[in-house]
């Protein structure tokens, strides 16, 4: 698939997740076959006010490309100014967040709150598209709540205003992340617009990805929580479409080696103090499915230094090998 002048090779892309999909994790997933990734959401207002932490979210390494920078906000002129700043980092696209359900975002008229005003969605896209010479994309939800399922209307408004690609999460803001995603709404948007559509929601395996693409006709699938502690999911999804190169799920040694490499990279980018605090959640995700995972997750929550990873890795390997012997 092409997005502007960018070739997107593969079937699955990494979802933007605040506080999770940072540079270290994006690089890891791209290395395992993610076709495309998006930055953590960046405050448009914070960006034009030159907030240091906000600006830091814009850094793009060569290992992450092709990558979009995602902005959130609700004022067309502010979003346009922020897009101009973001474009200086040469992303593949500017993505507009119209789907975040978090109270601090939606409660401030941004993210999924924009779904309540399709006309405003169009004005924001038009303003951003007029400010930059790279593609503008949007990420939307099914709607705000069950009484206002309007993804098709919003998607058409965004397409008419200049959006080059639309990602659809198959849940309303009211539903957050709990019930099964509605893939039929993804199909409805795919049938209503001519630009590429990415389907998002409940992709936890290669089979899920194939099923979504068959059921909805979407051009790509977006993987969010299914990639946590599982960057190999992109390799597995791509292998389903490359019958000459089938792959197997990673063994425990590969899993632990990649976990350690992930956390070492995280600490290199953010410093050991911050990196090890953030490592606690990531390492806990890598422990899924291992015997004694509850005990191992306690160890994850106590990580303070990179050297602590050695004992965690040792205990995880012992637990995994014990489970193998029992089988």
WOKAJO-V295323 format. One record per helix or strand of 2 or more residues. SS is the DSSP state (h for helix, s for strand). FROM is the first residue (numbers start at 1). LEN is the number of residues. If there is no record, write none. Layout:
ss = (SS/SS)
from = (FROM/FROM)
len = (LEN/LEN)
//
This chain:
ss = (s/s/s/h/s/s/h/h/h/s/h/s/h/h/h/s/h/s/h/s/h/s/h/h/h/h/h/h)
from = (2/6/12/23/37/42/44/52/62/67/76/93/103/111/118/135/151/165/183/196/206/220/225/233/252/272/293/308)
len = (2/2/3/9/2/2/5/5/3/6/12/6/4/6/14/9/11/8/10/5/11/4/3/7/19/15/8/19)
//
